[in-house]
Amino acid sequence: MSAMAASVRGIVTPLIAEHVPHERELLEYLQPLDDDGITRLFTRPDSDELLGFGVAEVASLITPVVWLVVNEFVTRGAGVAADGFFARIRARFSRTPARDAGVAADLVPLTSEQQKAVYQRVYGEACLRGLEEAAAKQLGEAVVARLAMGPSGQ
């Protein structure tokens, strides 16, 4: 595996462009911000002013879910236990993270358990947000496949 660090934006942007193209404008709008700034926007309860729309609208979008799932693996690595990982992702929608979310790390291979957990999380959240089941399945599979490729797949 390459020593090159992966960026959240570099992983998420093509996934959203291919699987949720109607949300590309959100990432384009956030283009001036760095990865850390975008992560803060998706995790802060007071982000409505900065985004120009409210938390309810953000909660219906799929991009923040994909961003936060990928961010967790990019910043913490795949060694994070799946159950604690998802508890932190869910909690991020309601509070400010206590750590620097912009530090890129080398991606490490996902365990089978982590692959299943990532897939279930992305698939489930995408379905809840109105993505058709087949599209949600493809998105979940694509996120897992992209994380499994490591930084060289960027």
C-alpha positions, 0 to 999 in steps of 0.5 A: 500500500502506498504511503500517500494519504487519502483525502475525504474529498478525493474519495467522496466526490467521485462517489457522489458524482456517480451514485447521487449526481443530484447532490454534486452541487452541494460539494461544488458549493463547499469547494472553497472549504477544506475537508476539515471545514466540510466535516465541521459543517456536516457535524455542527448543529449550528451549520444552517447559517453557513450552508444557507439551509437548515439541519432538516435539509441536511438530514435528508441528504446522502452526501453528509452520510457518505462524507462522515463514513469516509471521513471516519476511515480516512482520519482514524483508519479501518482499525476502528471497531465497527460498533463504536465507529457507527455510534460516532457517525450517528452522534456527529449529526448532533454535536461538534467533533472534539478532534481535528477531522482534517488530518488525512491518514493512510487507508488500511484494508477493511475487515470483512466485519467493517465492510459489512458495517460500512455497507449496511450504514450507507445503504440504510441511511441512503434508503431512509433519505429517499434513495431507491433501494437499488441505487442505495445498494450500489452506493453502499457497495461503491463506498466499501469498494472505494475504501477497500482500494486504499489511497492508490485508488484515488 
